[in-house]
């Protein structure tokens, strides 16, 4: 038994918020069997133009796919399941998820026209599965989505509690309360390590309850006499139900706007949630309703360029139109990195003389992650021998280590993506090796490395513009007037002649080369490129991405 070991390795989500992907393995050094817990994405910013999603590099586990027992999913947020449809085809292994998460996973694969019904096993809430030497017990928690699960991962050497995302909500409105008794029972049986959410480690007190948000939203809405539009995370089904509840109380019709809002609503209904609510109107029908009798619930709470909110506020949504005096409620928090585009959207709302309400000026949102008092309760119930923080940036995880020490947790370990940690056996978990880790960018439909040529070129073009020069060379080596085109290069009255300067430079360069000789083409192209970029740099301050074509006729 002493030759066997329990290892943990995060490939994403440790040292960052998003892109969660965690590996566990058990066995002898030359015969390790692996499981994957979650497979999420993070969202790109303006630094990588044209890229929407960023995924963990799964190459390390893809190489070990013959020893992979399966993928276990804790809940259905995109930062935990968003990469499954992109990475799973390289693994083709079993997947395990509770009903709501499974419904959304099936939908993702249906969009890709991949049938995974024989690979996806739906796990009942609070039940167990056995994968090799891993006995995995799903523990009901509370979070800002349906069916969040912690995982008690029991092995012959000991037990790890992988919390996933959680908080303690005494009244979550939909779904059960956190299973305190089960957590205490797991703790009483001994937990060697707890792999724990660090997102709100800097926040004192408690995260708060969905029930309190519902009461506050109703108080805010009941004094409004025009249209009300609420935007929130589509995945927060309890918040969605609260908006339905408010609509019914206020005698308003409700309309869901945005594809993901419709998708989550249908998945929740399919799994037996959201029963007994008023029926939502289609957007084309809602616009016929008088303004004091309609309540919209829309996607795009982060100011996403293609989100429903952006199109509505910019007046380009085909079915939803807001006017001066209408009320817009952002029932969500700002995800770090989205401040610029979200404040731009909110400023536009105020400029258009609509009322704008957000968590900055009203109680309209609670987090789905544990504040410090929530963490204290979890530590007290589970009594872990070691806390290993994940799901946070480095500053969150370092603070979580300090907090765990204050709470008298015997051992702590600060890790990052790629660290291979031996949890058992031993006196305490330790980092024993490093796995290859990194990011894969979804560029169009293709996954590319972070330093791929396509991203470098697009970034360069976005900053410096694009220049294309075509030389037409006749059989006798004569050239015609070069064809010069450009995009994104600034011009005004002072530099409008730079095209003529480039033409003169091109003719001068061509006189020093034998154009009949194809052997000199490479040097000719490089010389023209360097000299023309130099001219534009002097005239505009830009060094454009430059392409030279030589066409022989």
C-alpha positions as CSV (number, residue, x, y, z in Angstrom):
1,X,0.0,0.0,0.0
2,X,2.8,2.4,0.8
3,X,3.9,2.3,-2.9
4,X,0.6,3.7,-3.9
5,X,0.0,7.5,-3.9
6,X,-2.8,10.0,-4.3
7,X,-1.9,13.0,-6.5
8,X,-3.6,16.2,-7.3
9,X,-2.7,18.5,-10.3
10,X,-4.6,21.7,-11.3
11,X,-4.3,22.5,-15.0
12,X,-6.5,25.6,-14.7
13,X,-8.1,27.7,-12.1
14,X,-5.2,28.0,-9.6
15,X,-3.6,31.4,-9.9
16,X,-6.6,32.7,-11.9
17,X,-10.4,33.0,-11.7
18,X,-11.9,30.8,-14.5
19,X,-10.7,28.0,-16.6
20,X,-11.1,25.4,-13.8
21,X,-9.6,22.0,-14.6
22,X,-8.3,19.6,-11.9
23,X,-6.7,16.1,-12.1
24,X,-6.5,13.5,-9.4
25,X,-4.6,10.2,-9.8
26,X,-4.3,7.1,-7.6
27,X,-2.0,4.1,-7.9
28,X,1.6,3.0,-8.0
29,X,4.1,5.3,-9.7
30,X,4.1,3.3,-12.9
31,X,0.3,2.6,-12.9
32,X,-1.5,5.8,-12.0
33,X,-5.3,6.0,-12.9
34,X,-6.7,9.5,-13.4
35,X,-9.9,11.4,-13.1
36,X,-10.7,15.0,-14.2
37,X,-12.8,17.3,-12.1
38,X,-14.3,20.1,-14.2
39,X,-13.2,21.4,-17.5
40,X,-13.9,25.2,-17.8
41,X,-13.1,28.2,-19.9
42,X,-12.2,31.8,-19.2
43,X,-13.1,34.7,-21.4
44,X,-10.7,36.7,-23.5
45,X,-10.2,40.5,-23.4
46,X,-9.1,43.1,-25.9
47,X,-5.5,41.9,-25.7
48,X,-6.3,38.9,-27.9
49,X,-8.6,40.3,-30.7
50,X,-10.8,37.8,-32.4
51,X,-10.6,35.3,-29.5
52,X,-13.6,34.7,-27.3
53,X,-12.7,31.6,-25.1
54,X,-9.5,30.5,-23.4
55,X,-9.1,26.9,-22.2
56,X,-6.6,25.0,-20.1
57,X,-4.0,23.1,-22.2
58,X,-5.1,19.5,-21.7
59,X,-2.1,17.9,-23.4
60,X,-0.8,16.4,-20.2
61,X,-3.9,14.3,-19.6
62,X,-4.6,13.7,-23.3
63,X,-1.3,11.9,-23.3
64,X,-2.6,9.7,-20.5
65,X,-6.1,9.1,-21.8
66,X,-5.7,5.3,-21.7
67,X,-5.4,5.6,-18.0
68,X,-8.3,8.1,-17.6
69,X,-11.3,6.8,-15.7
70,X,-13.6,9.7,-16.4
71,X,-14.6,13.4,-16.1
72,X,-16.6,14.4,-13.1
73,X,-18.4,17.8,-13.3
74,X,-19.3,19.7,-10.1
75,X,-21.8,22.2,-11.6
76,X,-22.8,23.9,-14.9
77,X,-21.0,27.3,-14.8
78,X,-19.0,28.0,-18.0
79,X,-15.8,28.3,-16.0
80,X,-16.3,24.6,-15.0
81,X,-17.9,23.0,-18.1
82,X,-17.3,25.4,-21.0
83,X,-14.3,23.5,-22.4
84,X,-15.8,20.1,-22.3
85,X,-17.2,20.1,-25.8
86,X,-13.8,21.3,-27.1
87,X,-11.5,18.9,-25.2
88,X,-13.6,15.8,-24.8
89,X,-13.3,14.7,-28.4
90,X,-9.5,14.1,-27.7
91,X,-10.4,12.0,-24.7
92,X,-13.7,10.2,-25.5
93,X,-14.1,9.0,-21.9
94,X,-17.1,8.7,-19.6
95,X,-18.6,11.9,-18.0
96,X,-20.5,12.1,-14.8
97,X,-22.9,15.0,-13.9
98,X,-26.1,15.7,-12.0
99,X,-29.3,16.2,-14.1
100,X,-29.2,20.0,-14.7
101,X,-25.5,20.0,-15.6
102,X,-26.0,17.0,-17.8
103,X,-28.8,18.7,-19.7
104,X,-26.6,21.7,-20.5
105,X,-23.7,19.4,-21.5
106,X,-26.0,17.5,-23.9
107,X,-27.0,20.8,-25.4
108,X,-23.4,21.9,-26.0
109,X,-22.6,18.6,-27.8
110,X,-25.9,18.8,-29.8
111,X,-24.8,22.1,-31.2
112,X,-21.6,20.4,-32.4
113,X,-23.6,17.5,-33.8
114,X,-21.9,15.0,-31.5
115,X,-23.9,12.3,-29.8
116,X,-22.5,11.7,-26.3
117,X,-25.5,10.0,-24.8
118,X,-23.6,6.7,-24.3
119,X,-20.7,8.5,-22.6
120,X,-22.7,10.8,-20.3
121,X,-23.9,9.3,-17.0
122,X,-26.5,11.3,-15.1
123,X,-25.8,11.1,-11.3
124,X,-28.6,11.5,-8.8
125,X,-28.1,14.3,-6.3
126,X,-26.3,13.2,-3.1
127,X,-25.3,9.8,-4.6
128,X,-22.0,8.0,-5.1
129,X,-20.0,6.7,-8.0
130,X,-17.0,4.5,-8.1
131,X,-14.2,5.0,-10.6
132,X,-11.3,2.5,-10.0
133,X,-10.0,3.2,-6.5
134,X,-11.9,6.5,-6.3
135,X,-15.2,6.4,-4.4
136,X,-16.8,9.8,-5.2
137,X,-19.7,11.1,-3.1
138,X,-21.6,14.1,-4.4
139,X,-22.4,16.6,-1.7
140,X,-25.2,19.1,-2.2
141,X,-24.0,22.7,-1.7
142,X,-25.4,26.1,-2.4
143,X,-24.1,28.5,-5.1
144,X,-25.5,30.8,-7.8
145,X,-26.6,28.0,-10.0
146,X,-28.7,24.8,-9.7
147,X,-27.2,21.6,-8.4
148,X,-23.7,22.7,-7.2
149,X,-21.8,19.7,-5.8
150,X,-18.8,19.2,-3.6
151,X,-17.0,15.9,-4.1
152,X,-15.8,13.7,-1.3
153,X,-13.1,11.7,-3.0
154,X,-12.3,8.6,-0.9
155,X,-9.3,6.4,-1.7
156,X,-7.7,3.5,0.1
157,X,-5.1,6.0,1.5
158,X,-7.5,8.7,2.6
159,X,-10.2,11.2,1.6
160,X,-10.0,14.6,-0.1
161,X,-12.9,17.1,-0.2
162,X,-13.1,19.0,-3.4
163,X,-15.5,21.8,-2.7
164,X,-16.1,23.2,-6.2
165,X,-17.9,26.6,-6.0
166,X,-20.1,27.1,-3.0
167,X,-21.4,29.4,-0.3
168,X,-23.7,29.0,2.7
169,X,-27.2,30.2,1.7
170,X,-29.8,29.6,4.4
171,X,-32.6,30.1,1.9
172,X,-31.5,29.4,-1.7
173,X,-35.1,29.5,-3.0
174,X,-34.4,26.7,-5.6
175,X,-32.8,23.4,-4.6
176,X,-31.8,22.2,-1.2
177,X,-29.8,24.0,1.5
178,X,-26.1,23.0,2.0
179,X,-25.9,19.5,3.3
180,X,-24.3,20.4,6.7
181,X,-24.9,17.0,8.2
182,X,-23.2,15.2,5.4
183,X,-20.2,17.5,5.5
184,X,-19.9,17.0,9.3
185,X,-20.1,13.2,8.7
186,X,-17.3,13.4,6.1
187,X,-15.3,15.5,8.5
188,X,-15.8,13.0,11.3
189,X,-14.4,10.2,9.2
190,X,-11.3,12.3,8.4
191,X,-10.4,14.6,5.6
192,X,-6.7,14.6,4.6
193,X,-7.0,17.7,2.4
194,X,-9.7,20.1,1.3
195,X,-9.3,21.7,-2.1
196,X,-11.3,24.9,-1.6
197,X,-12.8,27.9,-3.4
198,X,-10.9,31.2,-2.6
199,X,-12.8,33.7,-4.7
200,X,-14.2,35.9,-1.8
201,X,-11.4,35.4,0.7
202,X,-11.0,39.2,1.1
203,X,-14.8,39.6,1.9
204,X,-15.8,39.6,5.6
205,X,-19.0,38.3,6.9
206,X,-21.3,36.1,4.8
207,X,-22.0,36.0,1.1
208,X,-25.8,36.5,1.7
209,X,-29.0,34.8,0.6
210,X,-31.0,34.8,-2.6
211,X,-34.1,35.2,-0.5
212,X,-33.0,38.6,0.7
213,X,-32.2,39.7,-2.9
214,X,-35.7,38.7,-4.0
215,X,-37.3,40.8,-1.2
216,X,-35.1,43.8,-2.2
217,X,-35.9,43.5,-5.9
218,X,-39.6,43.4,-5.2
219,X,-39.4,46.6,-3.1
220,X,-37.4,48.4,-5.8
221,X,-39.8,47.3,-8.6
222,X,-43.1,47.9,-7.0
223,X,-42.7,51.7,-7.2
224,X,-41.8,51.7,-10.9
225,X,-44.4,52.8,-13.4
226,X,-42.6,52.3,-16.8
227,X,-40.8,49.3,-18.3
228,X,-38.4,47.4,-16.1
229,X,-35.5,45.5,-17.6
230,X,-33.4,43.3,-15.3
231,X,-30.1,41.8,-16.5
232,X,-28.4,39.0,-14.7
233,X,-26.3,35.9,-15.2
234,X,-28.6,33.5,-17.1
235,X,-27.2,30.6,-15.1
236,X,-28.6,32.0,-11.8
237,X,-31.9,30.1,-11.9
238,X,-32.9,31.2,-8.4
239,X,-32.5,34.9,-9.5
240,X,-34.5,34.0,-12.6
241,X,-37.3,32.6,-10.5
242,X,-37.2,35.7,-8.3
243,X,-37.8,37.9,-11.4
244,X,-40.8,35.6,-12.3
245,X,-42.0,36.0,-8.7
246,X,-41.8,39.8,-8.8
247,X,-43.6,39.9,-12.2
248,X,-46.5,37.9,-10.8
249,X,-46.7,40.0,-7.6
250,X,-46.6,43.3,-9.7
251,X,-49.2,42.1,-12.2
252,X,-46.6,42.4,-15.0
253,X,-45.9,40.0,-18.0
254,X,-42.4,38.6,-18.2
255,X,-40.2,38.3,-21.3
256,X,-36.9,36.4,-21.5
257,X,-34.4,38.0,-23.9
258,X,-31.2,36.3,-25.1
259,X,-30.4,32.8,-26.3
260,X,-28.7,31.7,-23.1
261,X,-31.5,32.9,-20.9
262,X,-34.0,30.9,-23.0
263,X,-31.6,27.8,-23.0
264,X,-31.2,27.8,-19.2
265,X,-34.9,28.3,-18.6
266,X,-35.8,25.3,-20.8
267,X,-33.1,23.1,-19.2
268,X,-34.3,24.0,-15.7
269,X,-37.9,23.3,-16.6
270,X,-36.8,20.0,-18.2
271,X,-35.2,19.0,-14.9
272,X,-38.3,19.8,-12.9
273,X,-37.5,23.3,-11.7
274,X,-39.3,26.6,-12.3
275,X,-42.8,24.9,-11.9
276,X,-46.0,26.9,-11.4
277,X,-44.6,30.2,-12.8
278,X,-46.4,32.5,-15.2
279,X,-45.6,31.8,-18.8
280,X,-43.0,34.2,-20.4
281,X,-44.0,36.1,-23.5
282,X,-42.0,36.0,-26.7
283,X,-40.1,39.3,-27.3
284,X,-42.1,40.0,-30.5
285,X,-45.3,39.8,-28.4
286,X,-44.0,41.6,-25.4
287,X,-43.5,44.8,-27.4
288,X,-47.3,45.1,-27.7
289,X,-47.7,45.2,-24.0
290,X,-48.2,48.6,-22.2
291,X,-45.0,49.8,-20.5
292,X,-46.3,49.5,-17.0
293,X,-47.2,45.8,-17.5
294,X,-43.9,44.4,-18.8
295,X,-40.8,43.1,-17.1
296,X,-37.8,42.0,-19.2
297,X,-35.1,39.6,-18.1
298,X,-32.1,39.8,-20.4
299,X,-28.6,38.4,-20.9
300,X,-25.5,40.7,-21.3
301,X,-25.0,41.8,-17.7
302,X,-21.3,42.1,-18.4
303,X,-21.7,44.5,-21.3
304,X,-20.8,41.8,-23.9
305,X,-20.8,43.3,-27.4
306,X,-23.2,40.7,-28.7
307,X,-25.3,40.3,-25.6
308,X,-28.9,41.2,-25.5
309,X,-28.3,44.2,-23.2
310,X,-25.9,45.9,-25.6
311,X,-28.2,45.5,-28.5
312,X,-31.2,46.8,-26.5
313,X,-29.5,49.9,-25.1
314,X,-27.9,50.7,-28.5
315,X,-31.4,50.5,-30.1
316,X,-30.6,47.7,-32.5
317,X,-32.6,44.9,-30.9
318,X,-35.4,43.9,-33.3
319,X,-38.0,43.4,-30.5
320,X,-37.1,45.3,-27.4
321,X,-37.1,49.0,-27.2
322,X,-36.5,51.2,-24.1
323,X,-37.3,54.8,-23.6
324,X,-36.6,57.7,-21.3
325,X,-38.0,56.9,-17.8
326,X,-37.7,53.2,-18.1
327,X,-35.7,51.3,-15.4
328,X,-32.7,49.1,-15.9
329,X,-31.5,46.8,-13.1
330,X,-28.1,45.1,-13.2
331,X,-28.7,42.2,-10.8
332,X,-25.1,41.0,-11.0
333,X,-21.6,41.9,-10.1
334,X,-18.9,43.2,-12.4
335,X,-16.5,40.4,-13.3
336,X,-12.9,41.8,-13.1
337,X,-11.8,42.8,-16.6
338,X,-15.3,43.8,-17.8
339,X,-15.4,47.3,-16.1
340,X,-14.6,49.3,-19.2
341,X,-17.3,47.9,-21.5
342,X,-19.9,47.7,-18.7
343,X,-19.4,51.3,-17.5
344,X,-19.7,52.4,-21.1
345,X,-23.1,50.6,-21.3
346,X,-24.3,52.0,-18.0
347,X,-23.2,55.5,-19.0
348,X,-25.3,55.2,-22.2
349,X,-28.3,54.1,-20.1
350,X,-28.0,57.2,-18.0
351,X,-27.4,59.5,-21.0
352,X,-30.6,58.2,-22.5
353,X,-32.4,59.3,-19.3
354,X,-33.3,55.9,-18.1
355,X,-33.0,54.9,-14.4
356,X,-29.9,52.7,-13.8
357,X,-29.8,50.5,-10.7
358,X,-26.8,48.3,-9.8
359,X,-25.1,46.7,-6.8
360,X,-23.3,50.1,-6.4
361,X,-26.5,51.9,-5.4
362,X,-28.9,49.2,-4.3
363,X,-29.1,45.7,-2.9
364,X,-29.7,43.7,-6.0
365,X,-27.1,40.9,-6.0
366,X,-25.3,38.4,-3.7
367,X,-22.2,36.4,-4.6
368,X,-22.2,32.7,-5.1
369,X,-18.8,32.2,-3.3
370,X,-18.0,31.9,0.4
371,X,-17.0,35.0,2.5
372,X,-14.8,34.5,5.5
373,X,-17.5,33.5,7.9
374,X,-18.8,30.9,5.4
375,X,-15.3,29.5,5.2
376,X,-15.1,29.3,9.0
377,X,-18.2,27.2,9.1
378,X,-16.9,24.8,6.4
379,X,-13.6,24.4,8.3
380,X,-15.5,23.7,11.5
381,X,-17.7,21.0,9.8
382,X,-15.0,19.3,7.7
383,X,-12.0,19.7,10.0
384,X,-9.4,19.1,7.2
385,X,-5.8,18.2,8.0
386,X,-4.7,20.5,5.1
387,X,-6.3,23.3,3.1
388,X,-5.1,23.7,-0.5
389,X,-6.7,26.9,-2.0
390,X,-7.8,26.9,-5.6
391,X,-10.3,29.0,-7.7
392,X,-8.5,32.3,-7.2
393,X,-5.7,34.6,-8.4
394,X,-2.4,34.3,-6.6
395,X,-3.4,37.1,-4.2
396,X,-6.6,35.3,-3.2
397,X,-4.9,31.9,-2.7
398,X,-2.0,33.4,-0.6
399,X,-4.6,35.2,1.6
400,X,-6.6,31.9,1.9
401,X,-3.4,30.2,3.2
402,X,-3.0,32.9,5.8
403,X,-6.7,32.6,6.8
404,X,-6.4,28.8,7.1
405,X,-3.4,29.2,9.4
406,X,-5.4,31.7,11.5
407,X,-8.2,29.1,11.8
408,X,-5.6,26.6,13.2
409,X,-5.8,24.3,10.1
410,X,-2.7,22.0,10.7
411,X,-1.3,22.2,7.2
412,X,-1.6,24.5,4.1
413,X,-0.1,24.5,0.7
414,X,0.1,27.3,-1.9
415,X,0.1,25.9,-5.4
416,X,-0.4,27.0,-9.1
417,X,-1.4,25.5,-12.3
418,X,0.7,22.6,-13.3
419,X,2.0,21.7,-9.8
420,X,1.8,17.9,-9.1
421,X,1.0,17.5,-5.4
422,X,1.4,14.3,-3.5
423,X,-1.5,14.4,-1.0
424,X,-0.9,10.9,0.4
425,X,1.0,9.1,1.8
426,X,3.2,11.4,3.9
427,X,3.1,13.8,6.8
428,X,1.7,16.6,4.7
429,X,0.9,17.3,1.0
430,X,3.9,18.5,-1.0
431,X,4.7,19.6,-4.6
432,X,6.7,16.8,-6.2
433,X,6.8,17.6,-9.9
434,X,5.5,20.0,-12.6
435,X,3.1,19.1,-15.4
436,X,3.1,21.0,-18.7
437,X,0.3,23.5,-18.4
438,X,-0.8,26.6,-20.3
439,X,-3.6,28.0,-22.3
440,X,-5.3,27.2,-25.6
441,X,-7.1,30.0,-27.3
442,X,-10.3,29.2,-29.3
443,X,-9.5,31.2,-32.5
444,X,-12.6,30.8,-34.7
445,X,-13.3,27.1,-34.5
446,X,-9.6,26.1,-33.9
447,X,-7.6,25.8,-30.7
448,X,-4.3,27.6,-31.0
449,X,-1.4,28.3,-28.6
450,X,-1.2,31.6,-26.8
451,X,1.9,32.5,-28.9
452,X,0.4,31.3,-32.2
453,X,1.2,33.3,-35.4
454,X,-2.4,34.1,-36.1
455,X,-2.9,35.8,-32.7
456,X,0.5,37.7,-33.0
457,X,-0.4,38.9,-36.5
458,X,-3.9,40.0,-35.5
459,X,-2.7,41.8,-32.5
460,X,-0.1,43.6,-34.6
461,X,-2.7,44.5,-37.2
462,X,-5.1,45.8,-34.5
463,X,-2.3,48.1,-33.2
464,X,-0.4,49.1,-36.3
465,X,-2.7,48.5,-39.3
466,X,-2.1,46.6,-42.5
467,X,-0.2,47.4,-45.7
468,X,-0.2,45.4,-48.9
469,X,2.0,46.1,-51.9
470,X,1.7,44.2,-55.2
471,X,4.3,44.4,-57.9
472,X,3.4,43.3,-61.4
473,X,6.6,42.2,-63.3
474,X,6.6,41.6,-67.0
475,X,8.6,38.9,-68.8
476,X,11.4,41.3,-69.6
477,X,11.8,42.4,-65.9
478,X,9.9,45.7,-66.2
479,X,7.6,46.7,-63.4
480,X,4.3,48.6,-63.7
481,X,3.2,51.1,-61.1
482,X,2.9,49.2,-57.8
483,X,-0.6,48.6,-56.3
484,X,-0.6,49.8,-52.7
485,X,-3.5,49.3,-50.4
486,X,-3.7,49.7,-46.6
487,X,-6.1,49.5,-43.7
488,X,-5.9,51.1,-40.2
489,X,-3.0,53.4,-41.0
490,X,-3.8,57.0,-39.9
491,X,-3.7,59.7,-42.5
492,X,-4.4,63.5,-42.6
493,X,-3.4,66.4,-44.8
494,X,0.2,66.4,-43.5
495,X,1.0,62.8,-44.4
496,X,-1.3,62.2,-47.4
497,X,1.7,61.9,-49.8
498,X,3.3,58.9,-48.1
499,X,1.9,56.6,-50.9
500,X,3.9,58.6,-53.5
501,X,7.0,58.4,-51.2
502,X,6.6,54.6,-51.1
503,X,6.1,54.4,-54.9
504,X,9.4,56.3,-55.4
505,X,11.2,54.1,-52.9
506,X,9.9,50.9,-54.6
507,X,11.1,52.0,-58.0
508,X,14.5,52.9,-56.6
509,X,14.8,49.5,-54.9
510,X,13.8,47.6,-58.0
511,X,16.5,49.3,-60.0
512,X,19.1,47.6,-57.7
513,X,17.7,44.1,-58.3
514,X,17.5,42.0,-61.4
515,X,13.8,41.4,-61.6
516,X,14.2,38.7,-64.2
517,X,15.9,36.6,-61.6
518,X,13.5,34.7,-59.3
519,X,16.5,33.9,-57.0
520,X,16.5,37.6,-55.8
521,X,12.8,37.7,-55.0
522,X,13.2,36.9,-51.3
523,X,15.7,39.7,-50.8
524,X,13.7,42.1,-52.9
525,X,10.5,41.5,-50.9
526,X,12.4,41.9,-47.6
527,X,14.0,45.2,-48.7
528,X,10.7,46.7,-49.9
529,X,9.0,45.6,-46.7
530,X,11.6,47.2,-44.4
531,X,11.9,50.4,-46.4
532,X,8.2,51.0,-46.8
533,X,7.5,50.3,-43.1
534,X,10.2,52.8,-42.3
535,X,8.5,55.4,-44.4
536,X,5.2,54.8,-42.7
537,X,6.9,54.8,-39.3
538,X,8.4,58.3,-40.0
539,X,5.1,59.7,-41.4
540,X,2.6,58.2,-39.0
541,X,4.4,56.5,-36.1
542,X,3.0,53.1,-37.1
543,X,4.8,50.0,-38.2
544,X,2.1,48.1,-40.1
545,X,1.9,44.4,-40.7
546,X,3.1,44.3,-44.3
547,X,2.5,41.8,-47.1
548,X,4.4,42.0,-50.5
549,X,3.1,40.2,-53.5
550,X,5.1,39.8,-56.8
551,X,2.9,38.8,-59.8
552,X,4.8,37.8,-63.0
553,X,3.0,38.1,-66.3
